[in-house]
Amino acid sequence: MMYVSTRDKKNMVTAAQAITHGLANDGGLFIPQGTPKFSIETIKSMINKSYLDRAVMVLSGFLTDFTEDELKQAVTSAYTPEKFGEVPVPLVQLGNNTAVLELWHGPTSAFKDMALQLLPYLLTMSLTKTGETSKIVILVATSGDTGKAALEGFANVAGTQIIVFYPSEGVSDIQKRQMITQEGNNVNVFGIEGNFDDAQTGVKEIFSKASIRETLHKNGFIFSSANSMNWGRLAPQIVYYFSAYVDAVKAKKIRLGEAINFVVPTGNFGDILAGYYAKLMGLPVGKLICASNNNNVLTDFINTGKYDKNREFYKTTSPSMDILVSSNLERLLYLVSDENDVKTKERMDALKTSGIYEITEAERNAIQEDFFGAWVDEIEVKESIKRVYDDYKYLMDTHTSVGYRALIKYRMLTNDAAYSVVLSTASPFKFSDAVLSALETSERIKGEPFEILHKLADKTGEEIPQRMLELETAPILHDVVIKAADMENTVLDSLVKD
Ligand SMILES: *Cc1c(COP(=O)(O)O)cnc(C)c1O
C-alpha cells in the first residue's frame, strides 16, 4: 500500500518513507491510498489472540513494506509486560452498556505510549528500508503527554535526536516534571512562552521551510515527527479499537457483528481518526463521539461544517485537549472530499490565513453519519469524576471525564442505548489536583504536586504508578524557556553530531 500527501497526491511514498519523514514536504499529511478490509470472520479470529497478535494483524494491513516477522518483533519489543503490565489495554465495565478502555498502562501513564513505545522500532526499521543514513531529528510540539511519551520512546535510540517544545504554563505539574527530568544522551526539552498551538505552528513551519531542510541535509540530519501527524504514530492506535471490540465480545457484553460506539476525548483528532479507520476497515462501529472541553472548535465544526479557530483559547483541567487547530482533521477532510488534494490544500491555506474554512453540506452530512460532537465544561468534568467514583468506585482522569460526560449528553439527545466504550486516555494521578478537588468538591486544591498525588492515593486507595513516584526525587535536567519565535534557532543550536 502506498501513501500520498493530503495536499498533493502526486507526492507518493511507501509506508517506510512516510514514517521516516513524518510530514510531507508540501506541508500535507501522508495518508494511505485505500484501507485494508477485515471481514467479520477475521475479526472473530482476533477474539482469542493476544494484544500483540491483534496488533500485528492490523498493522500488516497498512505497513505492507514490513514483513510480519518485523512487525512481530517491533510489537514484542514495545509492549512488554514490564512496561505495560500483563494486560496492556484493559476494558473495564461501568454498568451494563458502558465500558472504559484504559490506554494508560504504559511508562508515562498516558495513551500516547501505545503509539510512541512502538514508533521508534518502526522508525528504525524504516530507516533501514529507505537506506536513510542521516541522523533523524524528531521535532515534537506537545500539549503535555506526547512530549513525555516521545522522550521515553526515543531516549538513547541510536541514530535519533529528539527535541520537544511544550507550553511552559500550559501543562500539568506532573506532566512538566516528567519532561524536565528526562534522561538520555539525545534529548532536548524546551518550554515556550505561548500555548500548544504556538508550539505546533512553530514545528510545522520549521518542517515546511526548505532552507532549514537544506541546512540540515548538508550537515547529515533530517527531520521527522512523533506527533500524530506521523502515520507511524496513528496506525498503532487503530489496534486498540479492534482489541476493545473483541474483548467486549469475549466478555459477552455484545454479539459479534453488533455495532458499538466509541467516545474519544479529542485534541489533535489523531485518536478518533484511528477509530474512523477501524470503522473503514470493517469494525462494527456506530458513532464515534468526539468529546471536547471548553475549546469546542470541533463540536462546532461537526455540527455546522464550519471550522473557525478565531475564538478564545481556554486553559482547562484537561490540558492535552486544549487545542484549536486539530491537525489530523486534514486527513478526514481529504477522505470526505473524495480524496481531493487541491480542495484540502485550499482549506488548509484558508485556515492558515484567515483561521476559517467551510465544507460542503454533503461533506458535513457524511461526517455526521460517523461522528457526533459534544463538549463538556469544567463543572461537568468535575461532577462526572465524582459521580462515577461514587457510583462505581471508578476513578477517571479529567480527559476521560470529558469523554464520559459527552457520552451522557449523546445518550440524552439521541436515545441511542448502544454499548459504548469511553477511551480513557490518562491515569487520574497525572492530573491529581483537578481529580482530588472533584472528589472533595472544593475549588482548587492547594499544595505541592507530590503532596496532592499522595492525598489522592490515600483518599481512594488507588496505587500511584511507580514511575510517577520516582519523579519526586529525580533531578531537573531541562529548565530553559524560550519565545515561540526562537524555536527555529533553538533547533539549529541543539543539533548534535555523533
Ligand atoms: C493527546 C491526548 C488526548 C487527545 O488525543 P488526540 O489524538 O490529540 O485527539 C486526550 N487525552 C489525553 C490524556 C491526551 O494525552
The ligand as a Gaussian input file, in Angstrom:
#p B3LYP/6-31G(d) Opt

LIG

0 1
 C       -3.224000      13.569000      23.475000
 C       -4.324000      13.366000      24.441000
 C       -5.673000      13.476000      24.059000
 C       -6.085000      13.881000      22.666000
 O       -5.734000      12.947000      21.695000
 P       -5.636000      13.394000      20.159000
 O       -5.159000      12.208000      19.433000
 O       -4.678000      14.529000      20.128000
 O       -7.008000      13.821000      19.755000
 C       -6.640000      13.207000      25.008000
 N       -6.314000      12.886000      26.276000
 C       -5.038000      12.781000      26.681000
 C       -4.749000      12.447000      28.089000
 C       -4.008000      13.009000      25.774000
 O       -2.736000      12.899000      26.189000

